């Protein structure tokens, strides 16, 4: 289904994806060829729309190696960001991961 012109939520999601993708490049992560990932190459909006806003486990490990962050905290912080942006689906996704990591 083609998005309606002026679909603000879709434009916001696309912006988040581009920001995450280009930030990944800033930390030396190249295009992902392993899994569905925000670091997959994209030649058009349809390809961008098919990619998730999140890193796959391979690229997440690369970012972690570069920055050395607390993964559960990163997911909780992303949830706050997504909640503030009204991105419920993305917020739910990262909250589930943070909860999973926090289990004994």
C-alpha positions, -999 to +999 in steps of 0.1 A: +000+000+000+014+033-010+015+059+017-007+090+016+010+123+007+018+142+039+019+110+060+038+126+089+043+093+109+059+077+078+081+106+072+092+106+108+099+068+107+119+072+075+139+101+091+147+079+121+159+051+098+182+075+078+196+090+109+203+056+125+218+043+092+241+073+087+251+074+123+261+037+119+284+048+091+300+074+114+310+046+137+325+025+109+296+001+102+292-006+066+261-019+048+248-050+063+245-081+042+236-106+070+201-099+082+173-074+079+188-043+095+188-005+094+223-008+080+210-026+048+217-006+017+188+014+003+184+027-033+148+040-030+120+046-006+105+012-010+137-004+002+139+021+031+104+012+040+112-025+041+141-020+065+137-019+103+147+011+123+169-012+145+203-028+141+206-065+135+226-085+162+257-084+140+257-046+135+246-040+171+277-059+182+299-038+160+284-006+175+289-020+210+325-028+202+330+008+191+312+025+220+310+000+249+275+009+261+251-009+284+227-026+260+196-027+283+201+010+291+204+017+254+171+000+247+154+018+276+167+051+264+155+043+229+120+034+243+118+069+259+128+085+226+103+065+206+075+072+232+082+109+230+080+107+192+047+087+193+063+056+178+045+029+199+055-001+177+092+008+179+090+016+216+074-018+223+101-036+204+130-021+224+111-025+257+107-062+250+145-065+244+153-045+275+130-067+296+145-098+281+181-087+288+171-078+324+158-113+332+179-135+355 
